């Protein structure tokens, strides 16, 4: 296997982020006239990866594409444009959760808690302290690439406020730790609030009185349904007649599944061991880490599909797939049925 392919196919190799985020940046670059070969070479990936993306890609792939765009269009806010043009489902498994939280505070806490789903190296923190409540974003690539990733992340967050939460007036200001790459009025056109540069952090600042504002009167009930389904899957996997060590690994995989985490490295961390040790133990148990994770994913998929209140896209995103079609292919491989066929059989 080519080294670049290996880095993509095994998302356990180093920091990673959702491929859907990279796909949005690559699609924008193509629309601006850049060739796939040039984009792929810049990102350190093979061209076919840009067309048929895996679930996750190396962390710096997106930053490198944004940096290429910024060098090609030096006076434009390209990171803002990329994030503004991407469909909301680029949030992957966080997308359905956006619709399920009861109020803004719960939504911000959710993003802070599960931000690693989007990017394993990003540090998201919801802080309620002077100068006011904020969702703070830090990433180790910001220093090397001039904060382009932070710009993209802040636009994503602002769009969730408008398109996901329906609370555009909750945003009070935007802080950026870096210098602007375009006239400052372009930033304020995108965010519709004051934007401060050379700030202590990159962050979205909110009106404190809006934190308890409800998002959807049915959201709390839907979130409880989803969490109950995931907890049931975890309990079912626990009851299998497996050797104690295999049962412990499967239980950890089920607990990660309930958080939307399906990476091998994340499973090793939960078990408190290195990835190499986990792989050796799986080999000793005549299985593989990928098989164990896929079992948890398939069990979760069957449970969620049985709930008619969840759309197939919501199920796909909750399982970490960036598209419904990718989930359909995987589900047919697991069960021999399409998701729609399986759902009809459960009615």
C-alpha positions as CSV (number, residue, x, y, z in Angstrom):
1,X,0.0,0.0,0.0
2,X,1.3,3.5,-0.9
3,X,2.4,5.4,2.2
4,X,-0.1,8.2,1.5
5,X,-3.0,5.7,1.1
6,X,-2.0,4.1,4.4
7,X,-2.1,7.4,6.3
8,X,-5.7,7.8,5.1
9,X,-7.0,4.3,5.3
10,X,-5.9,3.8,8.9
11,X,-7.2,6.8,10.8
12,X,-5.3,5.7,13.8
13,X,-2.1,6.9,12.3
14,X,-1.7,10.3,13.9
15,X,-4.1,13.3,14.4
16,X,-7.0,13.2,12.0
17,X,-10.2,15.1,11.1
18,X,-13.4,14.3,9.3
19,X,-12.8,13.9,5.5
20,X,-16.0,15.8,4.8
21,X,-14.2,19.0,6.0
22,X,-11.3,18.4,3.7
23,X,-13.8,17.6,0.8
24,X,-15.4,21.0,1.3
25,X,-12.0,22.7,1.0
26,X,-11.0,20.6,-2.0
27,X,-14.4,21.3,-3.8
28,X,-14.0,25.0,-3.3
29,X,-10.4,24.9,-4.7
30,X,-11.6,23.0,-7.8
31,X,-14.3,25.6,-8.4
32,X,-11.7,28.3,-8.2
33,X,-9.7,26.6,-11.0
34,X,-7.1,24.6,-9.1
35,X,-6.3,21.1,-10.5
36,X,-7.0,18.0,-8.4
37,X,-3.3,17.0,-8.8
38,X,-2.1,20.2,-7.4
39,X,-4.6,20.1,-4.5
40,X,-3.7,16.5,-3.7
41,X,0.0,17.1,-3.8
42,X,-0.4,20.1,-1.5
43,X,-2.5,18.1,1.0
44,X,0.0,15.2,0.9
45,X,-2.7,12.8,-0.4
46,X,-3.4,10.8,-3.6
47,X,-5.8,12.5,-6.1
48,X,-8.3,9.7,-5.8
49,X,-8.7,10.4,-2.1
50,X,-10.1,13.8,-2.9
51,X,-12.8,12.3,-5.1
52,X,-13.8,9.3,-3.0
53,X,-12.9,10.4,0.5
54,X,-12.5,8.0,3.5
55,X,-14.0,8.9,6.8
56,X,-11.0,10.7,8.2
57,X,-7.8,12.3,6.8
58,X,-4.6,13.6,8.3
59,X,-5.1,16.8,10.3
60,X,-2.8,19.0,8.2
61,X,-4.5,18.1,4.9
62,X,-7.2,20.8,5.3
63,X,-4.8,23.4,6.5
64,X,-2.5,22.8,3.5
65,X,-5.4,23.2,1.1
66,X,-6.5,26.4,2.8
67,X,-2.9,27.7,2.7
68,X,-2.7,26.9,-1.1
69,X,-5.9,28.8,-1.7
70,X,-4.7,31.7,0.4
71,X,-1.4,31.9,-1.6
72,X,-3.4,31.8,-4.9
73,X,-5.9,34.4,-3.8
74,X,-3.9,36.5,-1.3
75,X,-6.5,39.2,-0.7
76,X,-9.5,37.0,-0.2
77,X,-10.9,35.4,3.0
78,X,-10.7,32.0,1.5
79,X,-11.2,30.0,4.7
80,X,-14.4,31.9,5.4
81,X,-15.6,31.3,1.8
82,X,-14.9,27.5,2.1
83,X,-16.8,27.2,5.4
84,X,-19.7,29.3,4.1
85,X,-20.1,27.2,1.0
86,X,-20.0,23.7,2.6
87,X,-23.3,21.9,3.4
88,X,-24.0,21.6,7.1
89,X,-23.6,17.8,7.1
90,X,-19.9,18.4,7.0
91,X,-20.2,18.2,10.7
92,X,-20.5,14.4,10.4
93,X,-21.8,12.7,13.5
94,X,-22.3,16.1,15.3
95,X,-24.9,17.2,12.7
96,X,-27.9,15.2,14.0
97,X,-26.9,16.2,17.6
98,X,-27.3,19.8,16.6
99,X,-31.0,19.2,16.1
100,X,-31.4,17.3,19.4
101,X,-30.0,19.7,22.1
102,X,-32.7,21.6,24.1
103,X,-31.0,25.0,24.4
104,X,-27.9,27.0,23.3
105,X,-25.9,26.2,26.5
106,X,-26.4,22.5,25.9
107,X,-25.4,22.9,22.3
108,X,-22.1,24.7,23.1
109,X,-21.3,22.2,25.8
110,X,-21.9,19.4,23.3
111,X,-19.5,20.9,20.8
112,X,-16.9,21.4,23.5
113,X,-17.2,17.8,24.6
114,X,-17.3,16.1,21.2
115,X,-15.1,18.5,19.2
116,X,-12.5,15.7,18.8
117,X,-15.0,14.0,16.4
118,X,-14.4,16.9,14.0
119,X,-10.6,17.1,14.7
120,X,-8.6,15.1,17.1
121,X,-6.1,18.0,17.6
122,X,-8.6,20.8,18.0
123,X,-9.2,22.1,21.5
124,X,-12.7,23.3,21.9
125,X,-13.8,24.8,25.3
126,X,-17.0,26.4,26.4
127,X,-16.1,29.0,29.0
128,X,-18.5,31.1,31.1
129,X,-16.3,33.8,32.5
130,X,-15.4,37.4,31.7
131,X,-15.6,38.9,29.2
132,X,-18.6,36.7,28.7
133,X,-19.5,33.1,27.6
134,X,-17.5,31.9,24.7
135,X,-16.7,28.9,22.6
136,X,-12.9,28.9,22.4
137,X,-11.1,27.2,19.5
138,X,-7.4,26.4,19.5
139,X,-5.4,24.2,17.1
140,X,-1.7,23.5,16.8
141,X,-1.8,24.2,13.1
142,X,-2.9,27.8,13.6
143,X,0.6,29.0,14.2
144,X,2.1,27.4,11.0
145,X,-0.9,28.3,8.7
146,X,-1.8,31.8,10.0
147,X,-5.1,30.7,11.7
148,X,-6.8,29.6,8.5
149,X,-8.2,26.5,10.2
150,X,-9.5,28.7,13.1
151,X,-11.2,31.0,10.6
152,X,-12.9,28.0,9.0
153,X,-13.9,26.6,12.4
154,X,-15.4,29.9,13.6
155,X,-17.6,30.2,10.5
156,X,-18.7,26.6,11.0
157,X,-19.8,27.5,14.5
158,X,-21.6,30.7,13.5
159,X,-23.4,28.7,10.8
160,X,-24.6,26.2,13.3
161,X,-26.1,29.0,15.3
162,X,-28.1,30.2,12.3
163,X,-28.9,27.0,10.4
164,X,-28.8,24.4,13.2
165,X,-30.0,26.2,16.3
166,X,-31.9,29.1,14.6
167,X,-30.4,31.6,17.1
168,X,-28.4,34.1,15.0
169,X,-28.9,36.9,17.5
170,X,-27.1,34.9,20.2
171,X,-23.7,35.7,18.8
172,X,-22.2,38.9,20.3
173,X,-18.7,39.1,18.8
174,X,-15.9,37.1,17.2
175,X,-12.3,37.0,18.3
176,X,-9.4,35.9,16.1
177,X,-6.0,35.4,17.4
178,X,-4.3,36.1,14.1
179,X,-4.3,38.9,11.5
180,X,-7.0,39.2,8.8
181,X,-6.2,37.9,5.3
182,X,-8.7,40.3,3.7
183,X,-10.4,43.7,4.5
184,X,-11.9,43.5,8.0
185,X,-15.4,44.4,6.6
186,X,-15.5,41.1,4.8
187,X,-15.3,39.3,8.1
188,X,-18.0,41.4,9.6
189,X,-20.2,40.7,6.5
190,X,-19.9,37.0,7.2
191,X,-20.4,37.0,11.0
192,X,-22.7,40.0,11.2
193,X,-21.1,41.0,14.5
194,X,-17.9,42.9,15.4
195,X,-14.7,40.9,14.8
196,X,-11.5,41.6,16.8
197,X,-8.1,40.5,15.5
198,X,-4.9,39.9,17.6
199,X,-7.3,38.7,20.3
200,X,-6.2,36.5,23.3
201,X,-8.0,33.5,21.7
202,X,-9.9,32.5,18.6
203,X,-13.5,32.3,19.9
204,X,-17.2,33.0,19.4
205,X,-18.6,35.2,22.1
206,X,-22.3,35.0,23.1
207,X,-24.9,37.0,24.9
208,X,-25.2,35.4,28.3
209,X,-29.0,35.9,28.5
210,X,-29.4,33.8,25.3
211,X,-27.7,30.7,26.7
212,X,-31.0,29.2,28.1
213,X,-33.0,29.9,25.0
214,X,-34.7,26.8,23.7
215,X,-33.8,25.4,20.3
216,X,-36.6,22.9,19.7
217,X,-39.4,22.0,22.1
218,X,-39.1,18.4,21.1
219,X,-35.3,18.3,21.0
220,X,-34.8,17.1,24.6
221,X,-37.0,14.1,24.1
222,X,-35.3,13.2,20.8
223,X,-31.9,13.4,22.4
224,X,-33.0,11.1,25.2
225,X,-34.3,8.6,22.6
226,X,-31.0,8.6,20.8
227,X,-29.0,8.2,23.9
228,X,-31.2,5.5,25.2
229,X,-30.8,3.6,21.9
230,X,-27.0,3.9,22.1
231,X,-27.0,2.7,25.7
232,X,-29.1,-0.3,24.8
233,X,-26.6,-1.3,22.2
234,X,-23.8,-1.0,24.8
235,X,-25.7,-3.3,27.1
236,X,-26.5,-5.8,24.4
237,X,-22.8,-6.1,23.5
238,X,-21.9,-6.5,27.2
239,X,-24.1,-9.6,27.4
240,X,-22.3,-11.6,24.8
241,X,-20.5,-14.8,25.9
242,X,-17.0,-13.7,25.2
243,X,-13.7,-14.2,26.9
244,X,-13.3,-11.5,29.6
245,X,-10.6,-9.6,27.7
246,X,-12.6,-9.6,24.4
247,X,-15.7,-8.5,26.4
248,X,-13.8,-5.7,27.9
249,X,-12.6,-4.5,24.5
250,X,-16.1,-4.8,23.0
251,X,-17.6,-2.9,25.9
252,X,-15.0,-0.1,25.4
253,X,-15.9,0.0,21.6
254,X,-19.6,0.3,22.5
255,X,-19.0,3.1,25.0
256,X,-17.0,4.9,22.3
257,X,-19.8,4.3,19.8
258,X,-22.2,6.1,22.2
259,X,-19.9,9.1,21.8
260,X,-19.7,8.9,18.1
261,X,-16.0,7.7,18.2
262,X,-15.1,4.8,15.9
263,X,-11.3,5.2,15.7
264,X,-8.8,2.5,16.7
265,X,-6.6,5.0,18.5
266,X,-9.6,6.3,20.5
267,X,-10.5,2.7,21.5
268,X,-6.9,2.1,22.7
269,X,-7.0,5.3,24.7
270,X,-10.2,4.2,26.4
271,X,-8.6,0.9,27.3
272,X,-5.5,2.6,28.6
273,X,-3.1,0.9,26.3
274,X,-1.1,1.7,23.1
275,X,-2.6,0.9,19.7
276,X,0.1,-1.7,19.1
277,X,-0.8,-3.5,22.3
278,X,-4.5,-3.4,21.5
279,X,-3.8,-4.8,18.0
280,X,-1.7,-7.7,19.5
281,X,-4.4,-8.5,22.0
282,X,-7.0,-8.6,19.3
283,X,-4.8,-10.9,17.2
284,X,-4.5,-13.2,20.3
285,X,-8.3,-13.3,20.5
286,X,-8.5,-14.3,16.8
287,X,-10.1,-11.0,15.7
288,X,-9.0,-7.5,14.7
289,X,-9.5,-4.0,16.1
290,X,-11.4,-3.0,12.9
291,X,-13.8,-6.0,13.2
292,X,-14.6,-5.1,16.8
293,X,-15.3,-1.5,15.9
294,X,-17.4,-2.5,13.0
295,X,-19.4,-4.8,15.2
296,X,-20.2,-1.9,17.5
297,X,-21.1,0.3,14.5
298,X,-23.3,-2.3,12.9
299,X,-25.2,-2.9,16.2
300,X,-25.7,0.8,16.7
301,X,-26.9,1.1,13.1
302,X,-29.5,-1.6,13.5
303,X,-30.7,-0.1,16.7
304,X,-31.0,3.5,15.4
305,X,-32.6,2.4,12.1
306,X,-35.4,0.7,14.2
307,X,-36.4,4.1,15.4
308,X,-38.6,5.7,12.7
309,X,-38.2,9.2,14.1
310,X,-34.6,9.2,12.9
311,X,-33.9,9.8,9.3
312,X,-31.3,7.6,7.5
313,X,-29.1,10.7,7.1
314,X,-29.2,11.3,10.8
315,X,-28.3,7.6,11.5
316,X,-25.5,7.8,8.9
317,X,-24.0,11.0,10.5
318,X,-24.4,9.6,14.0
319,X,-22.3,6.6,12.9
320,X,-19.5,8.9,11.6
321,X,-20.3,8.7,7.9
322,X,-20.1,11.9,5.9
323,X,-22.8,10.8,3.4
324,X,-25.9,8.6,3.5
325,X,-24.6,6.6,0.5
326,X,-21.4,5.6,2.3
327,X,-23.5,4.4,5.2
328,X,-25.9,2.4,2.9
329,X,-22.9,0.6,1.4
330,X,-21.5,-0.3,4.8
331,X,-24.9,-1.4,6.1
332,X,-25.5,-3.7,3.2
333,X,-22.1,-5.2,3.7
334,X,-22.9,-5.9,7.4
335,X,-26.5,-7.2,7.0
336,X,-27.0,-8.1,3.3
337,X,-29.9,-5.6,3.3
338,X,-30.3,-1.9,2.5
339,X,-31.2,0.3,5.5
340,X,-34.6,0.9,4.1
341,X,-35.3,-2.9,3.7
342,X,-34.1,-3.5,7.3
343,X,-36.3,-0.7,8.6
344,X,-39.4,-2.1,6.9
345,X,-38.7,-5.5,8.3
346,X,-38.8,-4.0,11.9
347,X,-42.2,-2.5,11.5
